[in-house]
Amino acid sequence: MPSDTSKIDQIIQYSLLVAGDKDNSYDRQLGPIHLIKYVYLADLSYASSNNGNSYTGINWQFYKFGPWSQTVNSRIEPALLAIHANKSQYPSDYGDKDDWFRWELQNDSLLNEKQRALPPVITRNLKQYIRTFGKDTPSLLDYVYKTKPMLSAAPNECLDLSLVIEDKPLKSEDQQSLRMDSLSNKKKKEFSQKMADLRKQHQQRKSTKPKLINPVKNPRYDKVYEQGVAWLESLSGDKFSAGEFTAEFSGEVWKSSTRKGNDVS
């Protein structure tokens, strides 16, 4: 579906207003890179409970180190000027890069207005994201890079938001409650007694657990020690020679199952 600029503007404005709730003026400032990623996270939140459909209609793309949309980028300035946000300009730390721009606005009544206009699943999650990451660029980029659509795409490919659709399994406490309700009163009483016995045994084991002691109170860092360390290091083989090296990876690495795992770090 085509993108909806009014919805994009709402999320951009809401994101900046949520950041405006922070106590420190420095923390209230967001740049284009932050706002683009927060619009992506808003779409991701919406898609998770709406059959993979994005809220804004944006066709997100894997670009460089994260999700990107030129449409969102082009809407930042008009969206924020419309609510009279303050714009600051700073020289880039890199000589060959353009200056940085940061936006800031505090307005509680406008924040409430924008919150009412957006779906609760977006406002609830986005508020948590902004409170967690704020303008911390490295942490924010690290988080969005590890989202499922990013880990399933290669550079320049479009992102599939349907990958975050919730299965909504029963919570463990709900499953336990259902199992308990199916038991007779006698079985429930026996279960409660067994749990009490297990807790008592656990406490007893904790109280009698042996303490570990350091077998060597005063280690000797002498010639023998140095020779031993040198021998252990020799087992690793020849040392790498100093210099610059180039590593090449197959393009298939982007579709590797390793990138889709929960232990990606």
Secondary structure as UniProt FT lines:
FT   HELIX           5..19
FT   TURN            20..21
FT   TURN            25..28
FT   HELIX           32..48
FT   TURN            49..52
FT   STRAND          61..63
FT   TURN            64..65
FT   STRAND          66..68
FT   HELIX           70..81
FT   TURN            82..84
FT   STRAND          86..90
FT   TURN            95..96
FT   STRAND          100..104
FT   HELIX           108..117
FT   HELIX           120..133
FT   TURN            134..135
FT   HELIX           137..145
FT   HELIX           148..151
FT   TURN            155..156
FT   HELIX           161..164
FT   HELIX           172..181
FT   HELIX           185..207
FT   HELIX           223..234
FT   TURN            235..236
FT   HELIX           251..255
FT   HELIX           257..260
FT   TURN            262..263
//
